[in-house]
Amino acid sequence: MQAHTSTRTRQWAVLAVFALSLAACSSGNGSGNDSGHDSGNDSGNVSGNGSALDSQLEALPVADLTDTELAGLAQMREEEKLAHDVYVALFAQWQVQVFDNISAAELTHADAVKALLDRYGLDDPASGNAEGVFTSPDMQTLYDSLVAQGSESLVAALTVGATVEDLDIADLRSLSTDAPDIALVYANLEKGSRNHLRAFTKQLVKQGADYTPAYITQADYDAIIAGGMEQGSAG
């Protein structure tokens, strides 16, 4: 019983940090000039109080998950890792702060999904995998392709960033669930992705470029970009 309680405490601690990171995806230092050190709400950084999300999760029951929901958790664990790993690679090449800022948020997002995997006693597909290494062959192919595309130019790299967030939003919506705890985390992941999509779009505009969505509709994209950076936890 003591070991079980300790494990549950660690899981909620991760989710609490995740909530703080989501708040951080709402505002922060930007990266619009060549050195990536100007200020503004375009970096994907967030600051805020995540205690509300943590409290909500603690109060939610463990659900009886379907095979689709189980597969969705594994998918989102690797997809959030993919976002982190792609941004780390692109920051190393271009040294533009937006990639560094958002990669930190993506790591916390991946950890939040890991906490849900632990909660349901599921294997972690990212366990033991280094940056740029994925269990899913499709995810590995996607990572390799995105990093190659992002290496072509700064505009291409920023477009890759927008594409990753575009895909994330579409996948989270397709994985809509009635499980309260997973739904709450997914809603906050999507909020973070909307903020990140705004950040990358703003950087593209500064480079004289634009983004055409590949996964969500143009109308959905336009509505996201028209909105302001979102703060606080969903649910």
N, C-alpha and C positions, 0 to 999 in steps of 0.2 A: 504493500500500500504506500509506503514512503517513497519507493522508487517511482511508482505511478504518479504520485503527486508532484515529485520533482520534475518528471518529464513534462507533465502538463504545465507546470510553472514556466519551464523554458520555452514551451511553444507559445504561451501568451506573451512572454517577454519579446519574442521575435515579432509577434503580431503588433505589439505596442510600438516597437521601433519602426515597423512598416507604416503604421499610421502616421508617425512623425514624418517619415519620408514623403508620404503622400501630400502632407501639408507642404512640404518643401518643394513639391512639384508645382506649386501654385505661384510662387514669387521668388525673386532672388536676383543675383547678379547676372547680367547678360553677357553677350559675347559678339558684339556686332562689328567691331573694327578688325583690321588684319591681325592684330595680336590677340584678339579675343578677350579683351579686358575692359570693355566699356560696361555701363550699367543699364539695367532696364529689365522688364518682365519677359525676357526671351531666352532664358537659359535652362528652364526646366527645374531649377532649384526650388525647394520649398521650405518654409518654416511654419510651425504651428503646433497646436496641442493635439496629440493623438489619443488622449485618454478616452475620448468618447467612443472611438472605434473599438478600442481594447475592451471597454466595458460592455459594449454591445455583443462582441464575440463571446465573452465569458458567459453571457446570459443565454446564448443560443444552444439548442440541442445538437447532438451528433445525429446526422440523418442516415437513412438507409439508401445508399447511393446506387444508381443504375450503372450499367457497364459504360454508357456514354459519359456519365459524370466522372467515373473513375478514369477513363481514358483522357477526358478533358483536363483533369488535374495534372496528369503526366505531361500532356502536351504543353500546358501553360508553364509548367516548371522549366521545360527546355526552351520555350519561346521567350520567356523573360530572361533566361540566361543568354540566349542568342542576342537579344537587344543589348545587354551589357557587354558581351564579348565583341560585338561589331563596333560599338562606340569606343571601347578601349583601343581597338586596332586603328580606328580612324583618328582618334585623338593622337595616338603615337605618330601617325603620319602627318597630320595637318596642324596639330597644336592649337586647335580652335576650342575655346573653353566650353562651348555648349556640349560637346561630346563628353568631356570629362564630368561636367555637372550631371548630365542625364545618365551616364553610365553608373554613377553612384546610386541614383534613385532606382535604376533597374536591378541592381544587385539586391537591394532591400525588397523589391517586388518579388524577385525570385525566391528570396528567403521566406517571404510570407506564404507563397504557394508550398514551399517545403514544409512549413509548419502545418499546413492543412494535410499534406501527405502523411506527416507524422501522426496527426490527430486521428487519421483513419487507418493507420497501420499499413500504409502502402510503401512499396519500394520507390526509392528516389532514382529516376533515370539519369540524373546529373551526378550521382555519387561517384567520386574519384576522377571525374573528367576535368582536365585542364581547360584553360581558356581556348576557345576555338574547336573544342572536341565535343561531339554530341552522340548520344546513343541512337537517336533516330536518323537513318540514312537521309531522309528528306530534309531534316533540319541541318544536317552536315552539308548537304549540297547547297541549301539556301545560304548558309553562313559563308561558304567559300565564294559563292556568286556575289553576295552583297559586298564583301570586303574587296573583291576584285573590281567591282563597279565603282566603289567608293574611292579606289586608289587612282582613278583617272583624272580627277580634278576636284577642287573644293566644292564646286556646285554639284558635281556627281555625288560627293560624300554627303552633302546636306540633303540631297534628294533621296539617298539611301536611308538616312535618318527618318525622313518623312514617310518613306515607304514602310519601314519597320513599324512605325506607330499606326499607320493606316491598316496594315495587316493585323496588328494587335487588336485594334478596335473591332475590326470585322470578326475576328476569331472569338473574342470575348462575347460579342453579341450572339454569335452562332452557338455558343456554349451556355446560353441562358439556362438557369437551373432554379428549381424550387427549394433546394437545400439552403436554408437561411444563412449559414456561416459562409458557404462558398459564394453564394450570391452577393453577400456583403463585400467580400474580398474582391470578387470580380468587378463589382461596381466601382470600387476604389482604384483598381488597376486601370479600368477604362478611363476614369477621370484623369489619372496620371498620364495616360496615353494621349488624351485630348490636349492636355497642357503641353506635352512634348511635341505634338504635331504643330501646335501654334508656334512653339519656339523654333522648330526647324523651318517652318514657313516664313517666319519673320527674318530668319537668317538668309533664306533664299531671296527674299525681296531685297535685302540689303546688297545682295550680289547681282541684282538685276534679273533674277530668274523667278520662275513660279513653279508650282507643283500641281500635277493632275493626278487625282486619286486613282489607284489601281484596284482597290478592294472595296471601300465604302463608296456610296454614290456621290456624285458631284454636289447634289443638294445637301447631303449630310456633311460633307467636307466644308462647304460654304457656311453652313450654320455653325460648325465648330469654330472656324476661323473668325467669324463675326462675333463670337462670344469672348468674354474676358477670361483671364486665367482663373481657374476654379480653386477654391480653398476649402479646407475642412474635409471630413469624412462623409461618404455617402451612406444612406440608409437611415 
